[in-house]
Amino acid sequence: MSDFTLIKNTVLSAIFSFTCVMTANAHDAQHAGPEVKPLMIKDLSDLPGKEALMITVDYKPGEVEAPHRHEAHCFLYVLEGEIIMGVKGGKEVTLKAGQTFYEGPNDIHTVGRNASKSKPARFLVLLVKNQGVDAVLPVH
């Protein structure tokens, strides 16, 4: 299998798993989930077995995510709008454009939602994760 095919398959798998988890919103069975766009995936040659995945996530007005985890270092940067984020055992934080959030490999993402019922929000996410592991994992 070529490097390009492997990268393409990894990206598609990550996008599919991320979208599936986001779609499984317990509050609204009709919920389509946030729009997730892949920007880049790159093997980290000086960190064997690790890769970086960069995506953008668009929340529709009032959108709420289902709880999930990443098993990755997750760095988030708000591009527009306001979002509310939180991990198990931590406090919810409201983030505006230009602000950041971090989730560690053992964190459970319990709160993720658009702070506005009338305006969209967009953020950039960089995940440093194990190669071949889905970017988003459901929490049971």
HUPE-V71396 format. One record per residue. OMEGA is omega in radians with two decimals (999 if undefined). Layout:
omega: (OMEGA/OMEGA)
//
This chain:
omega: (-3.12/3.09/-3.14/3.13/3.12/3.13/3.14/3.14/3.11/3.13/-3.13/3.10/-3.13/3.14/-3.13/-3.10/3.12/-3.13/3.14/-3.14/-3.12/-3.11/-3.07/-3.11/-3.08/-3.07/-3.02/-3.08/3.14/-3.06/-3.12/-3.12/-3.13/3.06/-3.11/3.13/3.08/3.09/-3.07/2.90/-3.04/3.01/3.14/-2.98/3.13/3.04/-3.06/3.12/-3.12/3.05/3.06/3.09/3.12/-3.11/2.88/3.12/3.10/3.03/2.98/3.08/3.11/-3.07/3.14/3.10/2.99/3.06/-3.13/3.04/-3.11/-2.99/-3.10/2.92/-3.02/-3.14/-3.05/3.10/-3.11/-3.14/3.11/3.14/3.12/3.11/3.07/-3.10/3.06/3.06/-3.12/3.14/3.14/3.11/3.00/3.07/3.04/-3.07/3.11/3.11/-3.14/-3.14/-3.03/3.11/3.13/2.99/3.11/-3.10/-3.12/-3.13/2.97/-3.11/-3.07/-3.11/3.04/-3.11/3.03/3.14/-3.09/3.05/-3.06/-3.09/3.08/3.06/-3.13/3.07/3.12/3.13/3.01/3.11/2.98/-2.93/3.05/3.11/3.06/3.11/3.13/-3.12/-3.11/-3.13/3.14/3.07/-3.11/999)
//
